[in-house]
Amino acid sequence: MRYLQVLSAILVLLAFAGSAASTQTAEDRNRHDLRSLEAAQEAFALIDKDGDDCLSFTEFLAAYSALADKGEVACNGTTVDVQIRTANFGSEISWKVDHHCQSGEVTYGDNLVYNTSCCFLSNTTSILVTCQDSYGDGWHGGYLVFLGNRVACEDFDSGHRWTTSVPL
């Protein structure tokens, strides 16, 4: 249980640091910090599958990034807007970026545009993007846009998985 308390404290401090410089009232910051603590405890319970109250740094970073992507805690790094542009068979596609961000449970439609954002450490200079297709015939011309540039999955025309490095 000690690790859960430490993780929660770290997340609250990181979230507080991100909101302390803003014009929020102390009461608003306290509410935000409490939501961050509750979200951290929930994330820890989901990630710590073996129940040993211990997370590796990679697991911690993935949990924090996922919470930041959902807006549960402040992103104290760099927020990058991501646009998903589907083509035909959008329901077959999914994607993920390193351990930080992913399509999750979203089922995409055909020929539509979706927007989300990902939180990365400030010193991140490139990311590893993995595009997936459940049927195995690629993204049919669909693609991901990072920082306004069409950069990933556009050339993914066969197979179940395609990976590329994208500079930030």
PELINZI-V498866 format. One record per backbone hydrogen bond with DSSP energy under -0.5 kcal/mol. CO is the residue of the C=O (numbers start at 1). NH is the residue of the N-H. E is the energy in kcal/mol with one decimal. If there is no record, write none. Layout:
# PELINZI-V498866
co-><CO:CO>
nh-><NH:NH>
e-><E:E>
This chain:
# PELINZI-V498866
co-><1:2:3:4:5:6:7:8:9:10:11:12:13:14:15:16:17:19:25:26:27:28:29:30:31:32:33:34:35:36:37:38:39:40:41:42:43:44:47:48:56:57:58:59:60:61:62:63:64:65:66:67:67:68:74:78:78:80:81:82:83:83:84:84:85:87:87:89:90:90:92:94:95:96:96:97:97:101:103:106:109:112:114:116:118:118:120:121:125:127:127:128:129:129:130:131:132:136:139:143:144:144:145:146:149:149:152:153:155:156:159:160:162:164:166>
nh-><5:6:7:8:9:10:11:12:13:14:15:16:17:18:19:20:21:22:29:30:31:32:33:34:35:36:37:38:39:40:41:42:43:44:45:46:47:48:49:51:60:61:62:63:64:65:66:67:68:69:70:72:73:71:76:80:120:118:147:116:85:145:86:114:143:90:111:92:93:108:134:132:103:98:130:100:101:97:106:108:112:86:84:82:80:120:78:124:168:129:166:98:131:164:96:162:94:159:142:85:151:152:83:149:146:151:144:156:157:139:138:133:131:129:127>
e-><-1.8:-2.3:-3.1:-2.7:-2.4:-2.6:-2.6:-2.5:-2.5:-2.7:-2.7:-3.0:-2.7:-1.7:-1.3:-2.3:-0.6:-1.2:-2.3:-2.4:-2.1:-2.4:-2.7:-2.3:-2.3:-2.3:-2.4:-2.5:-2.6:-2.5:-2.4:-2.2:-2.7:-2.7:-2.1:-1.7:-2.3:-2.9:-2.4:-1.4:-2.4:-2.9:-2.4:-2.4:-2.9:-2.7:-2.2:-2.2:-2.5:-2.7:-1.5:-2.5:-0.7:-1.3:-0.8:-0.6:-2.6:-2.5:-1.2:-2.6:-0.6:-2.7:-0.6:-2.8:-2.3:-0.6:-1.6:-1.9:-1.4:-0.6:-2.8:-3.1:-2.6:-0.5:-2.9:-2.1:-1.6:-3.4:-1.5:-0.6:-0.5:-2.7:-3.1:-3.0:-3.0:-0.5:-3.2:-2.0:-3.1:-0.7:-3.1:-2.9:-0.5:-2.4:-1.9:-2.5:-1.9:-2.5:-2.2:-2.9:-1.8:-1.5:-2.3:-2.2:-1.9:-0.8:-2.8:-1.7:-1.3:-2.7:-1.3:-2.5:-3.5:-3.0:-2.6>
